[in-house]
Amino acid sequence: MGVRFANAPVSWGVDIVDWGPRPPYTKFLDELKAAGFEGTELGPYGYLPTDVSALKDQLDQRSLTLTAAFVGIKLKDPAADLGEVTKVAELLGPAGAEYLVLADTLWPERETVAGRISESGVKFSDEDWTCAANNLRKACQVATDNGLRPVFHHHVGTYVETPEEVACLTELSGIGICLDTGHYTYAGGDPVEAAKSLSGRVEHMHWKDINPDRLATTLREHLSFTQGVSAGVFGPLGDGSVAFRSLLNHLEATGYDGWIVVEQDVDVGDESAPSPFESACTSRKFLRSIMNRH
C-alpha cells in the first residue's frame, strides 16, 4: 500500500497541554480532510466522539482512517494507573485503528530542562527503568488484548527523551518505536540516523519539523518544553531543519509500509501565526514535493 499521510488534533492545538479554546471536532476533521490527509489520530480522549458508531460515522463521512491514539503513562510509578490506556484501547480497536502509541507522561522536573537533560542530571535510576519496563509490558498487553499494535513514543519533557534513553528503552523491551522527528531533534538527535540505527523497530512515525534558530534560543534561555512550543519551535514541514527527503529515501529503501502522522505542536493563542489549516496545507504541499522529487 505504501506510505500514507495522516494528521492529528495536536496540530490544531488540541493536546494534553491546554492551549486555549479547542475547535469543534467537526471543523478539525473537515480541515484535515481539505488539507489532503487520509487519516487522523484520536487526540485526547473525549475530543472526538467516544461512541464507536458515532466516531466511525464521522470518519466515514470524510473517508478518513483512524490510525492510533497517544496515551501517557507514569512509567516510574509502581502504582501507575492504566485506566486511560484501557479506555482508549477499548475505543480504538472497534473503531478500526491499528496502533496504540504509548509514552511516559510529562514530569515537571524534566519538562523544565527539556533539550538540556545532560546538564540537569535528572534521570531514571536502575530501579526506575525496571519499573518503567514492567508498566510498559502491562500497557502492551492491554493493547494486544484489543487488537492493537503497541508502539513507544519518546517525548521531550519525559524520562525517555534523549537518544540514549530511547536506546535504553528499546533494549529493555520488545516494543516497536514511534519515531517522532521533532522530539528526537529537540533532544539532540538526528532522526535519519535514528531510523537507520533502530532499523526494523520503527513501526510508526510522527513527522514534525523544528526551527533550529528558535530551538537554539529556547535552549539558551532555558525555556521549558511548553514555553518552547509557545515560542514557535515547531513549524510546518519544510520550514525547519529535519531532513525529510533523506528520511523518506531511507524508509522506501527499507520497505516502510505504514502511516506517517504529521504533527505540529502549536500554541493556537498566537494570533500572528498561520492558522492550523494553513500550516496543515503547507505541510501537505511539502510532502507532495518530496514524494515527486526524491
Secondary structure as a PSIPRED ss2 file (coil, helix, strand):
# PSIPRED VFORMAT (PSIPRED V4.0)

   1 M C   1.000  0.000  0.000
   2 G C   1.000  0.000  0.000
   3 V C   1.000  0.000  0.000
   4 R E   0.000  0.000  1.000
   5 F E   0.000  0.000  1.000
   6 A E   0.000  0.000  1.000
   7 N E   0.000  0.000  1.000
   8 A C   1.000  0.000  0.000
   9 P H   0.000  1.000  0.000
  10 V H   0.000  1.000  0.000
  11 S H   0.000  1.000  0.000
  12 W H   0.000  1.000  0.000
  13 G C   1.000  0.000  0.000
  14 V E   0.000  0.000  1.000
  15 D C   1.000  0.000  0.000
  16 I C   1.000  0.000  0.000
  17 V C   1.000  0.000  0.000
  18 D E   0.000  0.000  1.000
  19 W C   1.000  0.000  0.000
  20 G C   1.000  0.000  0.000
  21 P C   1.000  0.000  0.000
  22 R C   1.000  0.000  0.000
  23 P C   1.000  0.000  0.000
  24 P C   1.000  0.000  0.000
  25 Y H   0.000  1.000  0.000
  26 T H   0.000  1.000  0.000
  27 K H   0.000  1.000  0.000
  28 F H   0.000  1.000  0.000
  29 L H   0.000  1.000  0.000
  30 D H   0.000  1.000  0.000
  31 E H   0.000  1.000  0.000
  32 L H   0.000  1.000  0.000
  33 K H   0.000  1.000  0.000
  34 A H   0.000  1.000  0.000
  35 A C   1.000  0.000  0.000
  36 G C   1.000  0.000  0.000
  37 F C   1.000  0.000  0.000
  38 E C   1.000  0.000  0.000
  39 G E   0.000  0.000  1.000
  40 T E   0.000  0.000  1.000
  41 E C   1.000  0.000  0.000
  42 L C   1.000  0.000  0.000
  43 G C   1.000  0.000  0.000
  44 P C   1.000  0.000  0.000
  45 Y C   1.000  0.000  0.000
  46 G C   1.000  0.000  0.000
  47 Y C   1.000  0.000  0.000
  48 L C   1.000  0.000  0.000
  49 P C   1.000  0.000  0.000
  50 T C   1.000  0.000  0.000
  51 D C   1.000  0.000  0.000
  52 V H   0.000  1.000  0.000
  53 S H   0.000  1.000  0.000
  54 A H   0.000  1.000  0.000
  55 L H   0.000  1.000  0.000
  56 K H   0.000  1.000  0.000
  57 D H   0.000  1.000  0.000
  58 Q H   0.000  1.000  0.000
  59 L H   0.000  1.000  0.000
  60 D H   0.000  1.000  0.000
  61 Q H   0.000  1.000  0.000
  62 R C   1.000  0.000  0.000
  63 S C   1.000  0.000  0.000
  64 L C   1.000  0.000  0.000
  65 T E   0.000  0.000  1.000
  66 L E   0.000  0.000  1.000
  67 T C   1.000  0.000  0.000
  68 A C   1.000  0.000  0.000
  69 A C   1.000  0.000  0.000
  70 F E   0.000  0.000  1.000
  71 V E   0.000  0.000  1.000
  72 G E   0.000  0.000  1.000
  73 I E   0.000  0.000  1.000
  74 K C   1.000  0.000  0.000
  75 L C   1.000  0.000  0.000
  76 K C   1.000  0.000  0.000
  77 D C   1.000  0.000  0.000
  78 P C   1.000  0.000  0.000
  79 A C   1.000  0.000  0.000
  80 A C   1.000  0.000  0.000
  81 D C   1.000  0.000  0.000
  82 L C   1.000  0.000  0.000
  83 G H   0.000  1.000  0.000
  84 E H   0.000  1.000  0.000
  85 V H   0.000  1.000  0.000
  86 T H   0.000  1.000  0.000
  87 K H   0.000  1.000  0.000
  88 V H   0.000  1.000  0.000
  89 A H   0.000  1.000  0.000
  90 E H   0.000  1.000  0.000
  91 L H   0.000  1.000  0.000
  92 L H   0.000  1.000  0.000
  93 G H   0.000  1.000  0.000
  94 P H   0.000  1.000  0.000
  95 A H   0.000  1.000  0.000
  96 G C   1.000  0.000  0.000
  97 A C   1.000  0.000  0.000
  98 E C   1.000  0.000  0.000
  99 Y E   0.000  0.000  1.000
 100 L E   0.000  0.000  1.000
 101 V E   0.000  0.000  1.000
 102 L E   0.000  0.000  1.000
 103 A E   0.000  0.000  1.000
 104 D E   0.000  0.000  1.000
 105 T C   1.000  0.000  0.000
 106 L C   1.000  0.000  0.000
 107 W C   1.000  0.000  0.000
 108 P H   0.000  1.000  0.000
 109 E H   0.000  1.000  0.000
 110 R H   0.000  1.000  0.000
 111 E H   0.000  1.000  0.000
 112 T C   1.000  0.000  0.000
 113 V C   1.000  0.000  0.000
 114 A C   1.000  0.000  0.000
 115 G C   1.000  0.000  0.000
 116 R C   1.000  0.000  0.000
 117 I H   0.000  1.000  0.000
 118 S H   0.000  1.000  0.000
 119 E H   0.000  1.000  0.000
 120 S H   0.000  1.000  0.000
 121 G C   1.000  0.000  0.000
 122 V C   1.000  0.000  0.000
 123 K C   1.000  0.000  0.000
 124 F C   1.000  0.000  0.000
 125 S C   1.000  0.000  0.000
 126 D H   0.000  1.000  0.000
 127 E H   0.000  1.000  0.000
 128 D H   0.000  1.000  0.000
 129 W H   0.000  1.000  0.000
 130 T H   0.000  1.000  0.000
 131 C H   0.000  1.000  0.000
 132 A H   0.000  1.000  0.000
 133 A H   0.000  1.000  0.000
 134 N H   0.000  1.000  0.000
 135 N H   0.000  1.000  0.000
 136 L H   0.000  1.000  0.000
 137 R H   0.000  1.000  0.000
 138 K H   0.000  1.000  0.000
 139 A H   0.000  1.000  0.000
 140 C H   0.000  1.000  0.000
 141 Q H   0.000  1.000  0.000
 142 V H   0.000  1.000  0.000
 143 A H   0.000  1.000  0.000
 144 T H   0.000  1.000  0.000
 145 D H   0.000  1.000  0.000
 146 N C   1.000  0.000  0.000
 147 G C   1.000  0.000  0.000
 148 L C   1.000  0.000  0.000
 149 R E   0.000  0.000  1.000
 150 P E   0.000  0.000  1.000
 151 V E   0.000  0.000  1.000
 152 F E   0.000  0.000  1.000
 153 H E   0.000  0.000  1.000
 154 H C   1.000  0.000  0.000
 155 H C   1.000  0.000  0.000
 156 V C   1.000  0.000  0.000
 157 G C   1.000  0.000  0.000
 158 T C   1.000  0.000  0.000
 159 Y C   1.000  0.000  0.000
 160 V C   1.000  0.000  0.000
 161 E C   1.000  0.000  0.000
 162 T C   1.000  0.000  0.000
 163 P H   0.000  1.000  0.000
 164 E H   0.000  1.000  0.000
 165 E H   0.000  1.000  0.000
 166 V H   0.000  1.000  0.000
 167 A H   0.000  1.000  0.000
 168 C H   0.000  1.000  0.000
 169 L H   0.000  1.000  0.000
 170 T H   0.000  1.000  0.000
 171 E H   0.000  1.000  0.000
 172 L H   0.000  1.000  0.000
 173 S C   1.000  0.000  0.000
 174 G C   1.000  0.000  0.000
 175 I C   1.000  0.000  0.000
 176 G E   0.000  0.000  1.000
 177 I E   0.000  0.000  1.000
 178 C E   0.000  0.000  1.000
 179 L E   0.000  0.000  1.000
 180 D E   0.000  0.000  1.000
 181 T H   0.000  1.000  0.000
 182 G H   0.000  1.000  0.000
 183 H H   0.000  1.000  0.000
 184 Y H   0.000  1.000  0.000
 185 T H   0.000  1.000  0.000
 186 Y H   0.000  1.000  0.000
 187 A C   1.000  0.000  0.000
 188 G C   1.000  0.000  0.000
 189 G C   1.000  0.000  0.000
 190 D C   1.000  0.000  0.000
 191 P H   0.000  1.000  0.000
 192 V H   0.000  1.000  0.000
 193 E H   0.000  1.000  0.000
 194 A H   0.000  1.000  0.000
 195 A H   0.000  1.000  0.000
 196 K H   0.000  1.000  0.000
 197 S H   0.000  1.000  0.000
 198 L H   0.000  1.000  0.000
 199 S H   0.000  1.000  0.000
 200 G H   0.000  1.000  0.000
 201 R H   0.000  1.000  0.000
 202 V E   0.000  0.000  1.000
 203 E E   0.000  0.000  1.000
 204 H E   0.000  0.000  1.000
 205 M E   0.000  0.000  1.000
 206 H E   0.000  0.000  1.000
 207 W E   0.000  0.000  1.000
 208 K C   1.000  0.000  0.000
 209 D E   0.000  0.000  1.000
 210 I E   0.000  0.000  1.000
 211 N C   1.000  0.000  0.000
 212 P H   0.000  1.000  0.000
 213 D H   0.000  1.000  0.000
 214 R H   0.000  1.000  0.000
 215 L H   0.000  1.000  0.000
 216 A H   0.000  1.000  0.000
 217 T H   0.000  1.000  0.000
 218 T H   0.000  1.000  0.000
 219 L H   0.000  1.000  0.000
 220 R H   0.000  1.000  0.000
 221 E C   1.000  0.000  0.000
 222 H C   1.000  0.000  0.000
 223 L C   1.000  0.000  0.000
 224 S C   1.000  0.000  0.000
 225 F H   0.000  1.000  0.000
 226 T H   0.000  1.000  0.000
 227 Q H   0.000  1.000  0.000
 228 G H   0.000  1.000  0.000
 229 V H   0.000  1.000  0.000
 230 S H   0.000  1.000  0.000
 231 A C   1.000  0.000  0.000
 232 G C   1.000  0.000  0.000
 233 V C   1.000  0.000  0.000
 234 F E   0.000  0.000  1.000
 235 G E   0.000  0.000  1.000
 236 P C   1.000  0.000  0.000
 237 L C   1.000  0.000  0.000
 238 G C   1.000  0.000  0.000
 239 D C   1.000  0.000  0.000
 240 G C   1.000  0.000  0.000
 241 S C   1.000  0.000  0.000
 242 V C   1.000  0.000  0.000
 243 A C   1.000  0.000  0.000
 244 F H   0.000  1.000  0.000
 245 R H   0.000  1.000  0.000
 246 S H   0.000  1.000  0.000
 247 L H   0.000  1.000  0.000
 248 L H   0.000  1.000  0.000
 249 N H   0.000  1.000  0.000
 250 H H   0.000  1.000  0.000
 251 L H   0.000  1.000  0.000
 252 E H   0.000  1.000  0.000
 253 A H   0.000  1.000  0.000
 254 T C   1.000  0.000  0.000
 255 G C   1.000  0.000  0.000
 256 Y C   1.000  0.000  0.000
 257 D C   1.000  0.000  0.000
 258 G C   1.000  0.000  0.000
 259 W E   0.000  0.000  1.000
 260 I E   0.000  0.000  1.000
 261 V E   0.000  0.000  1.000
 262 V E   0.000  0.000  1.000
 263 E C   1.000  0.000  0.000
 264 Q C   1.000  0.000  0.000
 265 D C   1.000  0.000  0.000
 266 V C   1.000  0.000  0.000
 267 D C   1.000  0.000  0.000
 268 V C   1.000  0.000  0.000
 269 G C   1.000  0.000  0.000
 270 D C   1.000  0.000  0.000
 271 E C   1.000  0.000  0.000
 272 S C   1.000  0.000  0.000
 273 A C   1.000  0.000  0.000
 274 P C   1.000  0.000  0.000
 275 S C   1.000  0.000  0.000
 276 P H   0.000  1.000  0.000
 277 F H   0.000  1.000  0.000
 278 E H   0.000  1.000  0.000
 279 S H   0.000  1.000  0.000
 280 A H   0.000  1.000  0.000
 281 C H   0.000  1.000  0.000
 282 T H   0.000  1.000  0.000
 283 S H   0.000  1.000  0.000
 284 R H   0.000  1.000  0.000
 285 K H   0.000  1.000  0.000
 286 F H   0.000  1.000  0.000
 287 L H   0.000  1.000  0.000
 288 R H   0.000  1.000  0.000
 289 S H   0.000  1.000  0.000
 290 I H   0.000  1.000  0.000
 291 M H   0.000  1.000  0.000
 292 N H   0.000  1.000  0.000
 293 R H   0.000  1.000  0.000
 294 H C   1.000  0.000  0.000
